[in-house]
Amino acid sequence: MARTQGSHSDITGPRIRKAALHLFARYGYAAVSMRQIAAEVGVQAGALYNYTPDKQSLLYRLMRDHMEELLAAQKALPSQDCALDALRQFVGFHIRFHMQRPEEVFIAYMELRNLTPENFAEIEALRRDYEDALQGILVAGQAEGVFALQDAKIATLAVIAMLNGVMTWYRAGGRLSLDQVERIYWDMVRKAVAA
């Protein structure tokens, strides 16, 4: 099928991913058709298949891109001298990174069930890499005597779940600034793992 006039792969491909991201986050993956994505972008439905084999591949790519961006940004953080400082940095990083990407976060957690088993396994492995980074900080803090954990994995998942909660309720211009929210969450996380 011929490409729509004025369409360019380096422009249309990202526009398709952006439209899919928005529609999946708003209506849910199962409720969105390729035809709806095409209409949002302004191309014929058949033209989408020049950029993605199917809707599943589109969902997988959105999740994979989000996780790879998250991991790259987390690994680029400066190293810290102690686990307490590393945990403080992780808390602030997690909140601020995810606050800028609410649709990606929603899809990353709510649409996992719609991945094929193979795609799920790959995304889950990337998620484990991120969780392992936090777990490493917590285990190091336990070795330093500043954290007391009954189970490092459960503590890791609990901290991430707590931090993810900010994305569900925080609104810019509300009662608290993001700086204030970050300080409050840091205080709660620190107290939750303190020795």
N, C-alpha and C positions, 0 to 999 in steps of 0.2 A: 504494500500500500504506500502511496506517495506521502511524503511528509507534508504537513500543513504549511502553506506558504507563510514565510516569516518565522518558521520554527527552526531552532538551532539546538543541537543535542546538549551543548554546554549550558543552555538556558532552560530548555524544556525539561530535561531530566530533573534538575533541582526543583523546578516548579511542580512537577508531578509528585515528588517526594514531600514537598511542603504541603500541597493540597491533600495528599493522603494522610499526612500527620494530623492536619487540622480536622479532617473528616473523621478519622478513626477516633481521635480524642473526643470529638463532640458527640458522635452517634454510636461508636463502637465498631470494631472491625467487621463483625458479622452483618451489621446493618448497611454497610457501605458497599456499593457496587463499583466496578471498574468504570461503568458508564457515568456514575456520579463524579468520580475523580476526573475523568476526561472533561466533563462539563465545567467543573471548577477551574480547570486549567485553560479551557477554551480550545481543545483539540477533539478530533473524532475519537471515539472509543477504541477503534482498531489501532490508532496511532500509539496508544499507550504501550502496545506490545513491541514497539521499537525500542523501548526503554526498560521494560521489565517483563519477564516471562509470564507472571501472574500476580494476583493479589497477595498470595502467601509470600512470594519473594520480596514484594514491596514492604510488607510488615517486618519480615526478617531483616531487611536492609536498614530500615528505620531503627530497629532495636540494636542491631549490631553497630551501626554508626554512633548511636548514643553511647553505648557501652565503651566503644573504643575511644571516643572523645573523652569520656569520664576517666578512663584509666590513664590516658596520656596526660591529662591535666593533673591527675593525682600524682603520677610519677614525676612530674616536673616540679612539684613542690620542693622547696629547700629542705634538706635534712635537718633534723633537730637533735640537740644534744641529749635530751632525756625524753622518756615516754610521756610525761605529763605535757611537755611542750608539743610533742608530736600529736597527742590526742586533742589538745586545744586547736592546733592547726587543722586537724581532720574535721572537727566539728564545724569550724567556720567555713572551710572549703566545701564541705558537703551541703550545707545550707545555701551558700551563695551560688554554687554551681547549679544546683537544682532549681533554685528560685527563678533563674533565668530561662528555664526550660520546662515549664509546667506540662505542656502537652507530651513531651518526650517521657517525662516521669510517669505520667498517667498511663501511657501506652506500655512503658517498660514493666509496670506492675500489673495492670489490669488485663493486658492482652496476651500474657504468656500462655494462657490456656488455648489460644488459637494457633499457636505454632505447631508445625509438624514435629514428631518426636526428634528427628535429626536436628532441626533448627532450634528446638527447645534445648537440646543438649549443648549446642554451641553457645547459645545466649547464657545458659545457666553456668557454663564454665567461665565466661567473662564476668558474670556476677560474683562467682566464687573468688576470682582473682581480686576483685575490689574488697569483698568481705575479708579475704585473707590479709590484705594490707592493714585493715583495722584490727583484726585479730592479732597480728604480729605486734602492733603497738600495745595492745592490752596485755599480751603475754610478757613483753619486755617490761612493762610497768609492774607486773606481778613479780618478775625477777628482781626489779629494782626496789621492791618493797613499798611502792606507792599505790598499787592497786591490789584489791582483794577480790578474787573471782571464784565462784563455785564451779563455773563452767565457762571457759573462754568463748566457745562458739555461741552459746546462748546469750552471753553478754554482748557479743558482736552483733547478733541479729536484733537484740533489744535496743541497742544504741542506734542502729540504722533505722529501725522502725520509729523510734522516738523522733529522730531528725527528719524523717520523711513526713511526719505529721505537720510540720511547718507549712509545707506546700498546700495542704488542704484548707488551711484557715487564714493564713497571713494575707493581708491586703495592704499594699503601699498606701500611705495616707491614713492608716488606721491609728489606733490608740498608741501603739508602740512602733518605734523605728526598727528597721532590720538590724541595726547595731544593738539595740536593746534586746531584741528577741534572741540574737546570737549569744549575747552575754548571759541571758537567763537559761538558755539551753545548755551552754557550756557549764554553768553552775550545776544544773541538774545531772548532766552526764558525769561530771567530776565527782559529785556526791554519790552517784549510783555505783561507781567502781572504786571509790576511795578505800584505802586500807584502814 
